[in-house]
Amino acid sequence: YSKRHTKSHTLCRRCGNRAFHRQHKTCAQCGYPSAKLRSYEWGQKAKRRKTTGTGRMRHLKDVSRRFKNGFRENTVARKRTKTTTEA
């Protein structure tokens, strides 16, 4: 039935999807080898799938906690003495 038996897209080394066009030498998913990631305003759902928060956020999880404390560094917490409740 089918005439074609070759693959036009292969794995992309940046996003890992099978969207790298072998002849065009560009990824249909992320736009590799372009420096910036491929995203368009007409693809709101696609942007939602790829945006910050869909991955591990190894660094950003830490930043929010440090922001809450005012990005303090090189300080040691004060010793807390036990308070005795005398009634």
C-alpha positions in Angstrom: 0.0 0.0 0.0 2.5 2.6 1.2 5.3 3.9 -1.0 7.7 5.3 1.6 9.8 3.1 3.8 12.3 5.7 5.1 12.1 7.9 8.1 12.1 11.7 7.6 12.4 12.5 11.3 14.9 11.1 13.8 15.7 11.7 17.4 16.6 15.2 18.5 19.6 15.6 20.7 18.2 18.5 22.6 14.5 17.5 23.3 14.8 13.8 22.7 11.7 13.7 20.5 11.6 12.0 17.1 11.1 15.3 15.5 14.5 16.2 14.0 14.1 16.4 10.2 17.0 14.7 8.6 17.0 16.8 5.4 16.0 20.1 6.9 18.4 19.5 9.8 16.0 21.2 12.2 13.8 19.9 15.0 10.1 20.3 14.5 9.5 20.2 18.3 12.2 22.5 19.9 13.8 24.2 16.8 17.3 22.8 17.4 19.9 23.9 16.3 18.4 27.3 16.9 19.7 28.9 20.1 16.2 29.7 21.4 13.5 27.1 22.0 10.7 26.9 19.4 7.5 28.3 20.8 4.6 30.3 19.2 1.7 32.3 20.6 -0.7 30.3 18.5 0.3 27.2 20.4 -0.7 28.0 24.0 -1.2 24.4 24.9 2.2 23.4 23.5 3.8 26.2 25.6 2.0 24.9 28.7 3.4 21.4 28.1 7.0 22.7 27.9 7.0 25.6 30.4 8.7 25.9 33.8 7.2 23.6 36.4 6.7 20.6 34.1 10.1 19.3 35.0 12.1 18.8 38.2 13.0 22.4 38.8 16.1 21.4 40.7 17.3 25.0 41.2 14.0 27.0 41.2 12.6 25.0 44.1 15.5 26.2 46.1 15.2 29.8 45.0 11.7 30.2 46.3 12.7 29.1 49.8 15.7 31.4 49.8 13.6 34.3 48.6 11.2 33.8 51.5 14.2 34.3 53.9 15.7 37.3 52.1 18.6 35.4 50.4 20.6 35.3 53.6 24.0 33.6 53.5 27.0 32.9 55.7 24.9 33.2 58.9 24.3 30.8 61.7 20.9 30.4 63.5 20.9 31.6 67.1 20.8 29.0 69.9 17.3 28.6 71.3 17.3 28.0 75.0 14.6 25.7 76.5 11.8 27.7 78.0 10.4 26.2 81.3 6.7 26.8 81.8 6.1 27.3 85.6 2.5 27.4 86.5 
